[in-house]
């Protein structure tokens, strides 16, 4: 049966080539499209995490809902000890966020002033890597401030200028000081660059009366795919009034946006596959109907309808296997290459900056399981597409088939 199926494929070269090409191109397109879509989503996520949020935050319960100084972590050292002892935690640092008014002789603007440990923050955000002018903060800085470029533009200041900070300390007393602008940063996220300023936490603690206190502690992990296990372990170790919150909760809106985008992407691919399925089925139907007399002859010399079914199914299996295997062999290196060397589309970061995209690179995602699954879907569609044509071909008796015109 195998040799007969192979001879039929070689005999009907035109039909074989067209069916093979259709299967190959549809499978290759699916593999590349999904790699592109998954890579795009992963890039959006990584960009957003790297800019500021990172993998997880440790809060005092109620801070995310209510905010303010009433829900500060009041013993950062104890959290530090827990994080240090938790497997999977890569880096961590406390942050103290407070709203303040920044003023110069020319203008004023409200801002979120974040007290950070400068060197630790290098490992957790793009604050240092996004340097635009001047320099980044250092651990021994005192009255130094590091501004978002849009915020600096609103205040009409540059590195070397002085801004006055007026705010409220953690004990609700009045807090004010003059800060020297040491540098500006530009992440590409307008709201972030227009509203955020960083200061050295050690000095900020003296101003805000916040020694050993923090709004939250931010942490990164060794493997983002194992984040759920790290968070679960961390929650068991933390005090009862603290909570560990993963990025998926912190960035709930963006996660939903990516989910919606994925749904529309798969709907588009679903429509594409419906079209491909019917094209293959119609083409297979015409091929099999065109071979009605041949199939009638085979029935007449002793082949049963089951044998004919096996023969036609085997022909499709050989074609689909070869075409899908070739598409995987071509598509996998494409996904791998563009994961290492992302496509660059000028202006994409500007168009999608509200989603956290900070550069114009669009990588693909190379995942062996996903690629094999994508090829398997196309393979299954090809097999399903010949079921109806085979059923139609087997309706005729051998005599009726041989008399078919």
C-alpha positions as CSV (number, residue, x, y, z in Angstrom):
1,X,0.0,0.0,0.0
2,X,2.8,2.4,0.8
3,X,4.6,1.8,-2.5
4,X,1.3,2.3,-4.4
5,X,0.7,5.6,-2.6
6,X,4.2,6.8,-3.3
7,X,3.8,5.9,-7.0
8,X,0.5,7.8,-7.2
9,X,2.1,10.9,-5.7
10,X,4.9,10.7,-8.2
11,X,2.5,10.1,-11.1
12,X,0.3,13.1,-10.3
13,X,3.2,15.5,-10.0
14,X,1.2,18.7,-10.5
15,X,-1.4,17.9,-7.9
16,X,1.3,16.7,-5.5
17,X,3.4,19.9,-5.9
18,X,0.4,22.2,-5.4
19,X,-0.9,20.3,-2.3
20,X,2.7,20.2,-0.9
21,X,3.2,23.9,-1.5
22,X,-0.1,24.9,0.0
23,X,0.6,22.8,3.2
24,X,4.1,24.0,3.5
25,X,3.3,27.7,3.1
26,X,0.4,27.6,5.5
27,X,2.4,25.8,8.1
28,X,5.4,28.1,7.7
29,X,3.2,31.2,7.9
30,X,1.6,29.9,11.1
31,X,4.9,29.1,12.8
32,X,6.4,32.5,11.9
33,X,3.3,34.4,12.8
34,X,2.9,32.8,16.3
35,X,6.7,33.2,16.9
36,X,6.3,36.9,16.0
37,X,3.1,37.4,18.2
38,X,4.7,35.6,21.2
39,X,7.9,37.5,20.8
40,X,6.1,40.8,20.6
41,X,4.1,40.0,23.8
42,X,7.2,38.8,25.6
43,X,9.1,42.0,24.5
44,X,6.2,44.2,25.8
45,X,6.3,42.4,29.1
46,X,10.0,42.5,29.5
47,X,10.2,46.2,28.5
48,X,7.6,47.1,31.1
49,X,9.1,45.0,33.8
50,X,12.6,46.3,33.1
51,X,11.6,50.0,33.1
52,X,10.4,50.1,36.7
53,X,8.1,47.3,38.1
54,X,10.2,44.2,37.8
55,X,9.0,40.7,38.9
56,X,7.4,41.3,42.3
57,X,6.8,43.8,45.0
58,X,6.4,43.2,48.8
59,X,3.8,45.6,50.4
60,X,2.2,46.1,53.7
61,X,-1.4,44.9,53.2
62,X,-3.6,47.7,52.2
63,X,-0.9,49.9,50.5
64,X,-1.9,49.1,46.9
65,X,-5.6,49.9,47.7
66,X,-5.2,52.8,50.0
67,X,-1.7,54.1,49.6
68,X,-0.2,56.8,51.8
69,X,2.1,56.7,54.8
70,X,-0.3,54.7,57.0
71,X,0.6,51.5,55.1
72,X,4.4,51.8,54.9
73,X,6.6,48.8,55.6
74,X,8.0,49.8,59.0
75,X,10.8,47.3,59.3
76,X,12.7,47.0,56.0
77,X,15.5,45.0,57.6
78,X,13.2,42.1,58.5
79,X,11.9,42.0,54.8
80,X,15.6,42.1,53.7
81,X,16.3,39.1,55.8
82,X,13.4,37.2,54.3
83,X,14.2,38.0,50.7
84,X,17.9,37.1,51.2
85,X,16.8,33.6,52.5
86,X,14.2,32.9,49.7
87,X,15.5,30.8,46.8
88,X,15.0,32.2,43.4
89,X,15.3,35.9,44.4
90,X,17.9,37.5,42.3
91,X,18.0,41.2,43.5
92,X,15.9,43.4,45.6
93,X,15.8,47.0,47.1
94,X,13.4,49.2,49.1
95,X,11.7,52.2,47.6
96,X,10.0,55.1,49.3
97,X,7.5,56.9,47.1
98,X,6.1,60.3,48.1
99,X,4.3,63.0,46.2
100,X,6.0,66.4,46.3
101,X,6.0,69.8,44.7
102,X,9.2,70.6,42.7
103,X,9.8,74.3,42.1
104,X,12.3,76.5,40.4
105,X,12.3,80.2,39.8
106,X,10.6,79.6,36.4
107,X,8.0,76.9,37.1
108,X,6.6,74.2,39.4
109,X,5.4,70.7,38.9
110,X,4.0,67.9,41.0
111,X,6.1,64.7,41.0
112,X,6.4,61.3,42.4
113,X,9.8,61.4,44.3
114,X,11.2,58.0,44.8
115,X,13.9,57.3,47.4
116,X,16.2,54.5,46.1
117,X,19.4,52.7,46.9
118,X,21.2,53.7,43.7
119,X,23.5,50.8,43.1
120,X,20.8,48.2,43.9
121,X,18.4,50.0,41.6
122,X,20.7,49.4,38.7
123,X,19.8,45.7,38.8
124,X,16.1,46.3,39.1
125,X,15.1,49.1,36.7
126,X,16.1,51.1,33.7
127,X,16.7,54.2,35.8
128,X,20.5,54.1,35.3
129,X,20.5,52.7,31.7
130,X,18.1,55.4,30.6
131,X,20.5,58.2,31.4
132,X,19.9,61.2,29.1
133,X,22.1,63.9,30.4
134,X,24.4,64.4,33.4
135,X,25.0,61.3,35.6
136,X,23.1,58.7,37.5
137,X,22.8,58.8,41.3
138,X,25.5,57.4,43.6
139,X,25.1,55.8,47.0
140,X,27.0,58.7,48.7
141,X,24.9,61.4,47.1
142,X,23.0,63.7,49.5
143,X,20.9,66.5,48.1
144,X,21.0,65.2,44.6
145,X,18.0,64.5,42.4
146,X,17.7,62.5,39.1
147,X,14.7,63.7,37.0
148,X,12.7,62.4,34.1
149,X,13.5,64.3,30.9
150,X,10.0,65.5,30.4
151,X,9.7,66.6,34.1
152,X,13.0,68.5,33.7
153,X,11.6,70.1,30.6
154,X,8.5,71.3,32.4
155,X,10.7,72.7,35.2
156,X,13.1,74.2,32.7
157,X,16.1,72.8,34.4
158,X,19.2,70.9,33.4
159,X,22.0,69.1,35.2
160,X,23.7,71.5,37.6
161,X,20.5,73.5,38.4
162,X,18.7,73.5,41.7
163,X,15.1,72.6,42.4
164,X,13.2,73.1,45.7
165,X,11.3,70.1,47.0
166,X,8.2,70.7,49.2
167,X,6.4,67.7,50.6
168,X,5.2,65.8,53.7
169,X,7.3,63.6,55.9
170,X,6.1,60.2,57.1
171,X,5.1,61.7,60.5
172,X,3.0,64.2,58.5
173,X,5.3,67.1,59.3
174,X,6.4,69.6,56.7
175,X,9.4,68.5,54.6
176,X,11.4,70.9,52.3
177,X,14.9,71.0,50.9
178,X,16.9,72.2,47.9
179,X,18.2,69.5,45.5
180,X,20.8,69.8,42.8
181,X,19.9,68.1,39.5
182,X,22.7,65.7,38.8
183,X,21.1,64.1,35.7
184,X,18.0,63.3,33.6
185,X,16.7,60.1,32.3
186,X,14.5,59.2,29.3
187,X,12.7,55.8,29.2
188,X,10.5,56.7,26.3
189,X,7.3,56.4,28.4
190,X,6.0,59.9,28.5
191,X,4.0,59.7,31.8
192,X,6.9,58.1,33.5
193,X,9.4,60.6,32.3
194,X,7.1,63.5,33.1
195,X,6.2,62.6,36.7
196,X,9.1,60.7,38.3
197,X,12.2,61.8,40.1
198,X,14.8,59.7,42.0
199,X,16.8,60.7,45.1
200,X,19.2,58.8,47.3
201,X,17.1,56.9,49.9
202,X,19.6,57.4,52.7
203,X,19.4,61.1,52.4
204,X,15.6,61.0,51.7
205,X,15.1,59.1,55.0
206,X,16.6,62.1,56.9
207,X,14.2,64.4,55.2
208,X,11.1,62.2,55.3
209,X,11.7,60.7,58.7
210,X,11.6,57.3,57.1
211,X,14.6,55.3,58.4
212,X,14.1,51.6,58.0
213,X,10.8,52.3,56.2
214,X,9.7,51.8,52.6
215,X,6.6,52.0,50.5
216,X,7.5,48.6,49.2
217,X,10.4,46.4,48.3
218,X,10.9,45.5,44.7
219,X,12.6,42.2,43.6
220,X,13.7,40.4,40.5
221,X,13.9,36.6,40.2
222,X,16.3,34.2,38.5
223,X,13.6,32.6,36.3
224,X,10.4,34.5,35.5
225,X,8.8,31.2,34.5
226,X,9.1,30.0,38.1
227,X,7.8,33.2,39.6
228,X,4.6,31.7,41.0
229,X,6.6,29.2,43.1
230,X,8.9,32.0,44.4
231,X,5.9,34.2,45.3
232,X,4.2,31.2,47.1
233,X,7.4,30.5,49.1
234,X,7.8,34.2,49.9
235,X,4.3,34.5,51.2
236,X,4.9,31.7,53.7
237,X,8.0,33.5,55.0
238,X,6.7,37.0,55.3
239,X,5.0,38.5,58.3
240,X,1.2,38.3,58.3
241,X,0.8,42.0,57.6
242,X,2.9,41.8,54.5
243,X,2.0,40.5,51.0
244,X,4.1,39.5,47.9
245,X,2.5,40.7,44.7
246,X,3.7,39.3,41.3
247,X,4.0,41.4,38.1
248,X,0.8,39.9,36.7
249,X,-1.2,41.6,39.4
250,X,0.8,44.8,39.4
251,X,0.3,45.1,35.6
252,X,-3.2,43.7,35.4
253,X,-4.3,46.2,32.7
254,X,-1.4,45.4,30.5
255,X,-1.9,41.6,31.0
256,X,-5.5,42.0,29.9
257,X,-4.4,44.1,26.9
258,X,-2.0,41.4,25.8
259,X,-4.7,38.7,26.3
260,X,-7.1,40.6,24.1
261,X,-4.4,41.1,21.5
262,X,-3.7,37.4,21.6
263,X,-7.4,36.6,21.2
264,X,-7.7,38.8,18.1
265,X,-4.4,37.3,16.8
266,X,-5.8,33.7,17.1
267,X,-9.1,34.8,15.6
268,X,-7.3,36.1,12.6
269,X,-5.3,32.8,12.3
270,X,-8.6,30.9,12.8
271,X,-10.1,32.6,9.9
272,X,-7.0,31.9,7.9
273,X,-7.1,28.2,8.8
274,X,-10.8,27.9,7.9
275,X,-9.9,29.2,4.5
276,X,-6.9,26.9,4.2
277,X,-9.0,24.0,5.3
278,X,-11.7,24.5,2.7
279,X,-9.1,25.2,0.0
280,X,-7.3,22.0,0.8
281,X,-10.6,20.1,1.0
282,X,-11.9,21.4,-2.3
283,X,-8.6,20.7,-4.0
284,X,-8.5,17.2,-2.5
285,X,-12.1,16.7,-3.5
286,X,-11.4,17.6,-7.1
287,X,-8.3,15.4,-7.1
288,X,-10.1,12.4,-5.8
289,X,-13.2,12.8,-8.0
290,X,-10.9,13.1,-10.9
291,X,-9.5,9.7,-10.0
292,X,-12.9,8.0,-9.7
293,X,-12.3,5.6,-12.6
294,X,-8.9,4.8,-11.3
295,X,-10.4,4.0,-7.8
296,X,-13.1,2.0,-9.5
297,X,-10.5,-0.2,-11.2
298,X,-8.7,-0.7,-7.9
299,X,-12.0,-1.8,-6.3
300,X,-12.7,-4.1,-9.2
301,X,-9.4,-5.9,-8.8
302,X,-10.0,-6.6,-5.2
303,X,-9.4,-3.5,-3.0
304,X,-12.1,-2.9,-0.5
305,X,-13.5,0.6,0.4
306,X,-11.3,0.4,3.5
307,X,-8.3,-0.2,1.4
308,X,-9.1,2.8,-0.8
309,X,-9.5,4.9,2.3
310,X,-6.1,3.7,3.6
311,X,-4.5,4.4,0.2
312,X,-5.9,8.0,-0.1
313,X,-5.2,8.7,3.5
314,X,-1.7,7.4,3.2
315,X,-1.1,9.7,0.2
316,X,-2.2,12.7,2.3
317,X,-0.1,11.6,5.3
318,X,3.0,11.4,3.2
319,X,2.4,14.8,1.7
320,X,1.4,16.5,4.9
321,X,4.3,14.9,6.8
322,X,6.9,16.1,4.3
323,X,5.4,19.6,4.0
324,X,5.0,20.2,7.7
325,X,8.5,18.7,8.5
326,X,10.0,21.1,5.9
327,X,8.1,24.1,7.3
328,X,9.4,23.3,10.8
329,X,12.9,22.9,9.4
330,X,12.6,26.3,7.8
331,X,10.5,28.1,10.4
332,X,12.4,27.1,13.5
333,X,15.7,28.7,12.3
334,X,13.8,31.9,11.3
335,X,12.3,32.2,14.8
336,X,15.6,31.4,16.4
337,X,17.5,33.9,14.3
338,X,15.1,36.7,14.9
339,X,14.9,36.0,18.6
340,X,18.7,36.7,18.7
341,X,18.6,39.5,16.1
342,X,15.2,41.2,16.5
343,X,13.5,43.0,13.6
344,X,13.9,46.8,13.8
345,X,10.9,48.9,12.8
346,X,11.6,52.6,13.2
347,X,8.9,54.4,15.2
348,X,7.2,51.3,16.7
349,X,8.3,52.4,20.2
350,X,6.6,55.8,19.8
351,X,3.4,54.2,18.6
352,X,3.2,51.7,21.5
353,X,4.9,53.7,24.2
354,X,1.7,53.6,26.4
355,X,2.2,49.8,26.6
356,X,5.8,50.1,27.8
357,X,7.7,49.6,24.6
358,X,10.9,51.5,24.9
359,X,12.8,50.6,21.7
360,X,12.0,49.8,18.0
361,X,13.0,46.1,18.2
362,X,10.5,43.3,17.6
363,X,12.0,39.9,18.4
364,X,10.4,36.5,17.7
365,X,10.1,33.8,20.3
366,X,11.8,30.5,19.6
367,X,10.0,27.7,21.5
368,X,10.3,24.1,20.3
369,X,7.0,23.0,21.8
370,X,5.1,25.9,20.2
371,X,6.6,25.3,16.8
372,X,5.8,21.6,16.9
373,X,2.3,22.3,18.0
374,X,1.8,24.8,15.2
375,X,3.0,22.3,12.7
376,X,0.8,19.7,14.2
377,X,-2.3,21.9,13.8
378,X,-1.7,22.2,10.0
379,X,-1.0,18.5,9.7
380,X,-4.3,17.7,11.4
381,X,-6.2,20.1,9.1
382,X,-4.7,18.4,6.1
383,X,-5.8,15.0,7.3
384,X,-9.3,16.2,8.2
385,X,-9.6,17.9,4.8
386,X,-9.6,14.5,2.9
387,X,-12.2,12.7,5.0
388,X,-15.2,14.0,3.1
389,X,-13.7,13.5,-0.4
390,X,-12.8,9.9,0.6
391,X,-16.3,9.3,1.8
392,X,-17.7,10.6,-1.5
393,X,-15.4,8.4,-3.5
394,X,-16.4,5.3,-1.6
395,X,-20.1,5.8,-2.3
396,X,-19.8,4.5,-5.8
397,X,-19.8,0.8,-6.6
398,X,-16.8,-0.4,-8.7
399,X,-19.0,-0.5,-11.9
400,X,-20.4,3.0,-11.3
401,X,-16.9,4.3,-10.6
402,X,-15.4,2.7,-13.8
403,X,-18.2,4.3,-15.8
404,X,-17.7,7.7,-14.3
405,X,-16.9,10.5,-16.8
